[in-house]
Amino acid sequence: MQPQVKIISVLVGALFSGLSVASPSAETLAKQLQVHVEVKGAEAENTCQQLGADWATCYRSTITLSNIGKTLNDKDFSIIIPSPRRILSVDGDQFKIEHITGDLNRLTPTDKFAGIAAGKSIQINLISEYWHVSDFDTFPRWMVSANGQTKTIKNTDTEDITQFATPLTTAQGKRASSDQNLILDSLKRYDVYTAQIDAAAKDRIIPAPIEQKITKANSVSIKHGLFLNQVAADSKDVFAQALKKYKLLAKNKDQALLVNIAIDPKQIQLAAAKKDGGYTLIIQDGVAQIHGFDAAGAMNGFNSLLSLIDIQSKDNLSEMVVNDAPRYEYRGMMLDTARNFKSKQHVLNLIDQMSQLKLNKLHLHLSDDEGWRLQINGLDELTSVGAQRGLNTSNEQTQLLPQLGHGTEPQKSDGFYTRADFIEILKYAKARNIEVIPEIDMPGHSRAAVVSMEARYNNLMKAGNKKAAEQYRLLDPSDTSQVTTVQFYDKKGFMNVCLPSSKDFAKKVIAEVNAMYTEAGVQLSTWHYGGDEAKNIMLGGGYAGAAEAKPGQGIIDKKAQNFPYEKSPACQALVKNGTVGSFDELTTWFGKEINKELVPHKINSFQSWQDGLSHLKSASEMTVKPTVNVWDTLFWGGTEVVSKFSQKGFDIVLSNPDYLYLDMPNEIDPAERGYYWAARANPLKKIFSFAPGNLAQNAETSVDRDGKAMSITSPATAPSIKGISGHLWSETQRTDAQAEYMMYPRIFAIAERAWNKPSWENFKANTVYSSESKHVNQQALETDYNHFVNAVGARGLEKLDAYQIQYRLPKVGAKIINGMLNANTEIPNVQIQYSTDGKQWLVYDANKKPAVTGSVWVRTSNGDQKNPRFGQASKVQ
């Protein structure tokens, strides 16, 4: 066994088993010790460089460890700190810090530990890599290990981070002095929120159609509901379910709006709507007639009708004619169920919302380092081990180590979809014209699979079945490569692509997943390979050896670092015999191998993140035509990357994280959940303003990650785009409700940009776009957004309430002007409430602004008296 492997084994073993039987029990210490976290701010670049921080960037925090029990002098315990950032050092000589794997760090007393007296506290200063500008950069459920046990420290066992961490101030919301972002509070929001109440948005369909002609306003009654009159039997149940959910389904024709739906391309009135998904909707004389180009078009027409209805007031509809069809073939939403599991009901609700918003591709990220979420016949360990996290004495033989604030006990973020669950999801999606695209991420982001197959290997070896044990093993025990993944795992984060057993594993999984589709009566059309981030982060440009390091680079021993698989004899052989040109090309090579395995199953589309296929010179090198999710940010050259893949003949799904990742915060506010490596925030308006057909123009309408102006030149030819997709990675969302807060209502804007080509987006070749250019019709953009956001508030959010979806209610902007409270919000027709004591709340009326003195609190409300929900309250200074 190699030295690094020994160190990791010892660390993990210590985490499981504690140290001395004489030490206090972990259960006692978990109640006796209390943790409090306070972020101090960025450290000097020179300090960060010497500590080996990426791009010489790091920050300081203070941990206060309080003892509310008996005096603690024993040194035989350790604190396990979950942190999304590498902890680089600890001040003083009383503690030492060691990285275990992933986000786990072990803080251990040294021989100099002076103890903690009863009722007293000690402070521990840590320096960590990168930044800490969000309250949610602190993970919950810290742990203490002692006397053979590990337990979650009680006061950190909460999803309310402020219970044990000091909330960041507005001043702490910036990454560095160069960060020009406007950090929002109630006063600044008042100026940022510009949308106004707009009565003209009453007939605004989401997403906006190609053509909509109002012939008579507010003349069609729906007071008595909608009656499904002439509707095909195979889709009638889906339509009826939606109407029942919104209490709109009429049992008889009397006075109801009759709904007739048929697939009849000849009746579509606009040439541009005569395509897949196209429809004509005619509302007049008490009848809604929908002519679909195909089954998807018929459903799209029905969902446009639903979009027009205010389910609370049931106001009259206008007589109108709508002709419509999608802009893009691929209109997607990716849900990461791997990092933190999402329930089956959460997925079914998402399918319903996607259908009503005319999104048609549900990309399910089913495996990653932190979890495997789909039952596979014959590979039970994938879910018995890979779908559960916690701590036990089996060294990950029965469950994975806790990650992402999981703690020692079972959580809702554990779990998997059984075959029956997944088949139900497939059938549900098919009935709503949504394709489910399964992603099994490989070869990187594969730790859950690797560890699970190691457990399988050990179990079968104990049973004396060596052949079966090696059949699907994903780890090469002779590989001594020293690597660190993007999420700080070691070589177990990669399945070894050079082992025949890894290919056999992939073939087995593809076959079993395909069998589920077959049983559901659905053709598995697209396989997502993953392929992203199969690299050693320490070989990136932010690190350098001491001799060659420049300002802004962290100093490490780069000679001690390897490419993934570099020390694997099996992979060395492939490089030596010319199968691949370098170790860096192995991910693309393995992708080509997996691509071939789709042919026997008649899977006609192969999808991958862009870096998984980066070494292909042409899409024609693949047996099954590939589609890439391009996920470069625009300020890092995303426009050029899209053009290059287009020129190579790839189908392209735009997945630019600085606009389309919903795990980025909703607003620039330290109190907003989310990662921010790609964008300080992706608010509703920014996503709506995204121009997929002219990526360069986004430099005129938005800024980069640090709030700075961009300049992007459009290419000579507009790249061919298959579609766009929203994405929700789940590192910071441990519950369904947290995921819903991030996803809704921003998914409305994703749908808008996937479906509709706005008038304010126009491609101009070889044109420079910047904050100074004037190529975009800003007035048209503002008017369009105002219609959209009013429709979201008036008719979109109430439909989410009907599904009990825990969407984000916007915050309030407010100022006290001449003693009067002036308030607004991002979505202008959402109810605003105010309070002068923080207890009793009154509804704010902009037409009768209240006089106030002293402190005032403001918040939004869904206005639902039966199931009230409220936005985050803020104080008006």
N, C-alpha and C positions, 0 to 999 in steps of 0.2 A: 504494500500500500504506500502511496506517495505522501509526502509531508502534508500538503494542503488537505488531502482527503482525511488524514489522521486528525488534523486540527478541527475540521468541520464535524467529524464524528464525535470528538471529545466534547465540543461545544453543545451539540445537539443532545448528547448523552447527559451532560450536566443539566441542561434545560429540563430534561425528562425526570432525572433522578434526584436532583438536589445534591448536597455535598455530605454533610455529617448528620448522623442520627441524633446527635446532641443538639442540633439547631432547633429553634422553635418551628412549629408546624406552619406550613404555607397557609393553611386555613386561618390560623391565628393572626399571622402577619397580614393577610389580606384584609382583615378587619381593623387591625391595629395601626397600620401605616396608611397615610393619606397622601395623595400626590396633588400638587398644584403646579401648573405650567405657566410661565410668563415669558413671552418673546421680547428680547431686548433690541434686536435689530441687526443690520448688516455688519459684518466684520471687515476690517481693512483687507485690501486685496493681497498685500504681502503675506499676511497671516494665512489667508485662504490658500495662497499658492504653496506655501511651505507645508500645509496640511494635505496637499494633494487634491484640492477641490476642483471639480470640473469647471473650466473657464475661470479658475481662481475666484469663485463666488461662494460665500458661506455666510452664516448668521449665527448669532448667540442666543441662547435661551437659558433661563434659570428654572431648575426643578426644585421646588420646596417639598421636602419629605418630612411629614409631621407624624409624630408618634402619640397617638391618643390612648395608648395602653401603658404597660409596664416598661421600665427602662430596658432599652435594647442595646446590649453590648456584644452580642453574638455576631460573628463575622460570616457565619455559614448560611448566607442567603444571597439571592440575586434578584434584581428587578429586571423584568423583561419589557423593553420599550418597543412598541410598534411605531415605526416612523417611516413615512414615504420618502424621507431624505436619509442619506447615509450620515450617521453620527461619526464625526471625524476625531473628536477629542473630548476629554473631560478635564477640567481644571483641578489642580491640587493633587494630593497623593493619597486621599482616603478611598478613592474608587478608581477602577479601570473599566474601560468600555470595549466590548468586542462585538463584531458583527457575526450573527449566526447565519441567516440566509434570508433573502427577500427583505421584508421590512422589520425583521426581528433583530434587536440589539440587546446585549446582556451587560447590565451594569452591576459590577461585583465589588464589594468592599475589599480593600487591601489590608495588609497587616497594620497599616497606619490608621485604620478606621477607629474613630474615637467614641463611637456609640451615639445613641440618641436618648437623652433622658426622658422620663415620663412627662408628657405634656409639652415637650420641646420639639423644635424643628431644626433641620439643617438645610442648607442650600447647596445645590450642585449645579455648576455651570457647564453647559455643553455647547460645542460648536458643531453645526451640521451643514451639509452641502446645500448649495443653491439658495432658496429664499423661503420665507414664511410670511406670506401676506394675506392668508385666509385663515379664519378661525378653524376651518376644517382640515388644515394641514396637521393639526393635532388629531391623532387617532384615539378612539376610546379603548377601554379594556386593557390597561396595563396589567402585568402579571407579576407575581412574586413566586420564586422557587426556593423551597427549603425542605429538608427532612423527607426527601423522597416524593414530594408533591409539588405541583404548580397550580396556583389558583389566581383568578382574576381579582385585582385589588378593588375592593367594594366601591370606593367613591369614584372610580373611573368606569364602572359598569353601567354606562348610560349613553344614550344617543345625544344628550344635551351636553355638548362639549363645554359650555360655559360653566357647568357644575364643577369642573376641575381645572379650567384654563381661563386666564384673564382675557376677555375679548379684546381684539386689536382695535386700536384707535384709527380714525380716518388717516392720520399722519403715517401710520404704519402700513397703509395699504399699497405703498409703492415698492417696487422691486429694488430700485436704486435711485440715486439722484438724477440719473438720466431718464427715468420713467416720467413721461409727460401725461399719463392718464389722469383724467378727472375722477377722483374718488368721490362717490356720491354720498350725500346725506340728504335730509329732508329739504334743506334750502336749495342745494344744487339741483335736486330732482325737479323742483318747481320750474327751473329754467330749461332743463333738458327735455321734459315732457311737453311736446308741442301739439299733440293730437287734440282735436276739439270734437265735441258732440256734433254728429253729422246725420241729420234726418234722411239725407239722400242715400245713405247706406242701407236703408230698409230692404231694398231689393238686391243687395250685393250678395252674390253666391261665392262661397269659398270652396275650391279655388275659382277665380274669375274665369268665365267662359270666353270663347272666341267672339261670340256675338250674342247680344241680349237686347231684345226690342220690347219695351214696355208699351202696351197698347191701351191699357186702362188701369190706372192706379187704384189699389186697395178696393177691388170690386168683387173678389172671389172669397166667399165665406168658408172658413174651416172650423167654425164653432162646434160643429157636430162630428168633427174628425174626418178621416180619410177612409174610404172603402175600396179595398182591392177588388176591382170589378173584372177586368179582363187581364189576367196575369198567368204566365206559364206556371204549371204546378211545381216544376223543379226549383223555382226560385221564389215562389210565393211565401214560403215559410220564413225565409230570410227577411223579406220585406215586412212581413207581419211582426216578426220579433222586434225589429227596430221601432215600428209604430206602437207596439205594446209598451216598449221601454219608455217612450215619450208620451204615453197615454193619448195616442192619436188614432188608434185603430177603431174604426166604426164597425159595428156588427151588422148593420143594415144600410141600405142605400139612402134612406130618407134623409134629405137635406145634407148628406155628407158630400165631400168632394170625391167624385169618382176617379179612380186611378186605373188607366189602361196602359199596359206595358207590352210591347211586342218587339221582336227582332225583325226589322223591316228596313234594310238599307235604302230601298228605293224612296222611302218617305222622308229621308233626311234632306233638309232644304239647303244645305250649304256644302259646296264641294270640299272645303277644307275639313269638314266633319265626317266625310265618308272615308273613315279609316278605323283601324282597331281601336275600340274604346269610345268611338264617336256616337253622338246621339242628337236627336232633336226633341226638345221639351216644349209642349204647347199647353198653356193654362188659359182656359176660357170657358164661359158658360157652365161652370160647375164641374168641369172635367179637366183632369191633367192627363194628357196623352204623351207617352214617351215612345219614340221610335229609336231602337238601338241598332247600330251597325252590326253588332254582335252581342253576345251575352254580357260581356264587360261593359259595352256601351249602354245596354238597357239598365244595368245596375248603376252606372255613372249618372244616367238621367234621373233615376229615382233618388239618388243621393243629392243631386242638385235641388230637387224638389224639397227634400228634407232640410237642406241648408237654408231655404227661404223661410222656414217656419219658426216663429217664436213660440216655443212650447209652453211658456208660462202664460202669455197673454192671448195666444191663438188669434192674433190680429189677422184681418183679411189679407189675402195675397193679391198681388197685381196680376191682371191679365198680361201675358207675355209670350214671346217665342224665343227660345234659346237654342242656338246651334253651337255645338262644342265638340272638341276632341283633344286628347292630350298632346302636349308639346313633345314630351319624351316617352320613349318606350319603357324605360326603367325609372320607376318612381318609388324610391325605397326608404326603408327605415331599418337600421341595424340595432339590435338589442343584445347587449353583452349579458348573458346569463351565467357566465363562467366565473368571473371574479367574485360576484355575489349573486346567488341564485335568485331568480324571479319566479313567482308562483305561476301555475298554469292559468289561473284566473286573470292574472296580470297580462299574460300573453293573449288570452282570448279578448280581453277588453281592448288591447292594442290593435288586434285584428279588426274589431268593430270600428274603431276610430280611423284606422287606415282606410278601410273600405269607404267610410262616409266622406273621407277627404280625398278619395280617388288615388291613394297610394297602392301600389300593386306588387311590391317585392318586400317580403319580410325576411331579412338576413339575420339568422340566429347564430350568434357566436357561442358555441356550445362547449368549447374547451379552452383552457388556458393554464397558466402556471398554478393558479389558485383553485381550480376546480374542473371536474369533468361532469357534465350535466345530462347525459343521455344514456339510458340503459342499452347495453350491447350484449346480445345473447352470446354466451360462451366466454365472455371477458368480464366476469362479475366484479372483479377488483376495481374496474374503472369507476364504478359507482359505490361499492362497499367501502373502498378506500378513498378514491379520488373525489367523491362528492361530499365528504365530511371533513371537518377541521376541528382540532382540539388538541389536548395533550394527554398522552398515556405513556406507558413504559415500553411500548413496542417499537420505538424508533421508526415511526411512520409505516408500520406494517398493517395497521387497521384504520388509520386516518392521516390526513395531511396535517402538517404544522399549522397553527392558526396564523392568519395573515389579515391585513386590512382592517384591524380593529375588531377581530373576531372574539378573542378571549378563549378561555379554557372550556367553556360549556357550549352545548349545542345552541345554534342560532337559526333564525329564519333564513339567513344567508347560506345555510347548508341545504342540500337536497338535489334532486335530479328528476327528470321526466322519465317515467316508465314508458315502456313500449306503448301501452294503452293510452297514456297521456299524450304522447307524441302523435300517435295515429289520430286521436281526437283533434289535436291542433291542426293537423294536415287537412282533415275533412272540413273543419270549421273554416279554414282559410280558403280552401277550394270553393266552398259554397259562396264565398264573397269575392271570388276572382283574384285571389292573392296567392302568389307563388312563395312558398317557404324555401329559402336557400340555406341549407345547413353549412356551417363552417366548423371544421375540425382543424384547428390551427396547428401547423407543422412546418418545418421542424423546430422552429423556436416556439416560445410560449407553450411548452409541452410538459412542464414539470409534473402536472397532475397525472398525465398518462405515463410518464417515465417512472414515477414513484409507484403508481398502481401496478405497472407491469413488473417492477422489481419485487413487490409483494407477491405477485403471482409466481414469479420465478422462484422465490424462496420457499413458498408453500409446496410447489411441485418438486423441488429438489429434496425437500424433507421427505416427500412421499416416494423418492427414488425414481422420479420420471424426468430424467435429464432432457430427453428430446422434446417433450411437451413444454418443459420449463423454458427452453431456449427459443421456442417457436415464435413468440411475440415479444421477446426482450428488446428494449429500446436503448439500453445503456451498454456501452462497450467498457467493461471493467479495466481494460488495459489502456484506455485513453487517459493520459495524464495532463491534458490541456488545462491551463490556468485561464479561466474566463470569468467574466462578470456580465450578466445580462442587463438589459435596460432596467429591469426591476430588481437587480442586485442578487440574482440567484447564481449558482455555480453551474457546472456542466450538466447537472440534472435538468436545467431549463431547456435543453435541446435533446430531441431524439436523434440518435446517431444514424444519419441517412445512408451510411455506407454499409450497414448491416443488412443482409437479406431479410432478417426478421423484422426490421422496421418497415420495409416494403410489404411484407406479409401482413403486418399489423394494419397498415393502411388499406390493403385489399380487403381484409376481413371487415373493417369498419364500414367501408363503402358498400360492401355486399349486404351487411346487416341493416344499414340505414336504407338502402334501396328496397330491401324486403319490407320495411315499414311503410314506405311510400306505396308499394304494390298492394299491401294489405289495406291501405286507406283508399285505394282506387285512384291514386294520383301518380302521374309520371314524374320521377325525379329528373328534372331538366337541367339543374345547375348544381355543380359541386364547388364549394369554396375551400380552397387549399390553405388559406391563411398566408404563410410565407413571409410574414413581416418580422423584422428586428431579430433575425438570426445572426447576431453579431456580438462582439465583445465591446462593451461601451468604453472600456479603458483604452482601447485603441483609437478612440475618436480624437478630433483635433483639440479638444479642451484639456487634454493631458499631454505632458511631455516629460522626457527625462531631464535630470538636473542640468546636464551639460548644454542641452539645446533649448531649454525652456525660455519662452518669451513672456513679457508682461501679459497677464490675462490667461495664462495656462497653469494648471495645477501640476506640481512636480510629483511624479511617481516613477517607479522603476518599470519602464515600458518593456524592457528586455525580458521581464518575468511574465509578460502577457502573451497569450496565444490567440490565433483565430480559433473559432469553434472547430473541433475535430482535428486540429493541427497535429496533436500527438496521438491520434488514433491510428494504429497500424492499418486498419481496414481502409481508412480514408487516405492515408499516405500511399497505399497501393494504387488507388484510383487516380491520384495526381501523378504518380510515377509512370503509370502505363498510358497516360494521356486521355483517360476517360473525361477528366475535367482539367482545365488549365491551372486552377488554383483552388485553395480551400474556400475562398470567398465565393466561388461559383457553385458550390455544392447545393445550396438551397434551390437555385434555378434548375440545376440538373435533376434534383429529386422531384421538383415540380413537373418536369417533362415526363419522368417515369410514372408519376401518379396520373398524369393526364392520359396516358395510354390505357390505364386501367378503367377509364370511364366508358370506353367503346363497347365492351361486352354488355354493359348495362343500359346502353342507348342513352347515356347522359350526354346531351349535345352542347353543354356550355361549361367552361372551366373558368372559375373566377379566382382572383388572387389580389392581395395588396401589392402595390407597385413594386416594392423592393424584393418581393418573392420571384419576380420574373425580370429583374433589371438587367441580367446578362444576356437576354435574348436579343438578337439583332433584328428579328422580324417575328411577327405573330405567326407566320407560316411555319415556323419551326415546331409548333405544337400540333399534335394530331387533332385534338378538339380545340376549336378556336377559343382563344383566351380573352377574358375581360379583366381589366385592372381597375381596382379602386385607387385612384390617385389621391394621396393624402398629404402631399406637400402643402405647406402654407404658401399663400401668395407672396408674402414678403420674403420668403426663402427661395423664390424662384419657381413656384408652382405653375405659373403660366407656361414657362418654357418646358417643364416636365410634361404637361398635358400635350403640348405640341409634338414633343419627341415621341411619345407613345402613339399618338395619332398617326404620325408619319410612318411608324413601324407597322401599322395596320391593326392595332389593338382596338377592341371596343373599350370605351372609357366610361366609367361611372365616377363622376366628381364626388369626392369625399373630403374636400378641403377643410381641415379642422378649424381654421380661423373663421369659418362661417357656418359649417354644417355639423360640428360636434356639439351635442347638447349636454355633454359632461363638463363643458366650459361654463363658468358662472352666468347667471341670468343678467347680472349687473356688475358694475365695478364697485364692489362693496365687500370689505373683509368678512361681513356676516353672511355672504352668499356662498353656498356649497359649490364645490367643483374644482377640478384642476385648471391650470391656466398657462400651461407651457406653450400653447398655440395662440391663445387670445386671452387678454385680461377679462374679457366677457364676450358673449355672443347674445346680445339682447334681441328681443323680438324684431325691432325695426332693422337691425343690422342684417339679420337673416332674410327678412323680406326684401331688403335692398340688394341682395346678392344677385349678380348678373352672370349666370352660368354660360351664356352664349358669347360673352365678351368679358373674359376674366380681367383683362387689363383695366376696364372701366371701374372696377371696385376700388382702385387706387384713388379715384376722384370722390367716392362716396364713403370711404372708411379709412381707418388708420391701422398701423401695425400693432404688434403686441404691446409695445411701450407707448402707445398713443402718438407715435410720430407719423408724419406724412410719408406716403410711398410714392414712387414713380415707376410705372410699368408700361412697357411698350407692347402693343398688340402685335401678333405675328402677321406674316404676309397673307396667310390663309386661315380662316376660322377652323379650328380642329373639329373633327366629327365627334359628337358627344352622344352616348347611348342614354345617359340619364344622370340623375343626381340622387344622393341618399343622405338622410340624416343619420346620426350615429349617437348612441348612448353607451359609452364605456362606464363600467359600474364600480370602479375602485372606491368611490366615496359614497355610493348608495348601497347600504346594507339592507334596506327594506324596500318593499314595493312602493310605499308612500313617498320615500325619498326619491325613487326613480321617477315617479309621476310628477313630483315637484319640478324635476329637471326637464322632463319631456313635454309637459303640457303647460301653457298653450303654444309653446314654440313650434310644435309639430304642425300647427296651422300654417306657419310661414314656410316650413319645408315643403308642404303640399302645394302651396301657392307657386313656389319657384320651380317645382318639378312639373307642374301641369301647364302653367300659363306663361306665354312670352309677353312681357309688358311693353308698352309703347316706348318707355324710357330706356330700353336696352337696344342698342344698335351697334353691330360690329363695324368697326372702321379699321382697315388694315394699316399696319406700320404707323400707328398713332400713339403718341405719348399721353398717358393719362396720369394726372397728379392732383393734388389739392388745389393747384393753380389753374388747371385746365377747365374748360367750360363746355365739354362735349355732351354731358348728360343733362337732360331736361329735368332739373331739380324740382320745378313746380309740378310737373306731371308725376314725378315720384312721390312727392309729398301728398298730392291729392289722392293718388292710388292707395298709399299707405293709410291715409285717414279713413277712406271707405272701408278698407280691409279691417283695421283695428276696431272700428265701430261695429262691424259685423261680428267680429270675435266676441266682443263684450256683450252685444245684444242677443246673439243667438248661439254662439259657440260654447261659451262657458256653462250655460245652463244645461246643455246636453251632456257635458262632462259630469255635472252634478247628478244627472239622472243615472249615470253609471257608477256613481260614488267614487269617482276618480279624484285623487287628492292633488289637484293641479295647483300651480303657484298663483296665488292672488298677488297682484302687483303691490309695490310699496307706494307711499304717498309723498308727493312733493308739497311743501307748505311754507308759507311765509306769513308773518303778521305785519300787515301794512295799515298804518294809522289805526291801530287797535282792532283791526278786523282780520279774521282768519281767512286766508286765501289758500285753496288747496286744489291739487289736480293729481292725476295718476296716468300711468303709461297707457292703460286701456280706459278711455274717457268715460264710458257709461257704466263702469263698475262703481258700486256704492262706496262712498267714503264716510267714515265715522270719525268723531273727535271726542275727546274727553279732557276735562280740566283737572281731574284727580286720578286718572289712570284706572278708574273702577267703573264709573257710569259713563255709558257711551251714547252719543246722539248722532243722528244722521245729518251729514253736512249737505247743505243746499247752496249751490254756487250763486243762485239768484237772491238768496237772503243770507249773505255772509254774516256769521255770528261775531259779535263783539267779545273779545277775550282779554283776560289779564293773567299775568303769571305764566306758569308752565301749561303747555297744551300737548296732548298726545294725539296722534292720528293713525288710522289704519284703514284697510279696505275690508269689505265683507261681500260674501256671495249673495246676501239679501234673502237667503232661504231660512224662513223661520222654523221649519221642521228640522232641517239639518244644517245649522249655521256653521260657517267656516270663516276665518279671518286671516288677513295678511299680517305680516310682521309689523308690530306697532313701533313707531318712532316718535321721538320727542322733538318738538319745534322749539328752537332756541330763540 
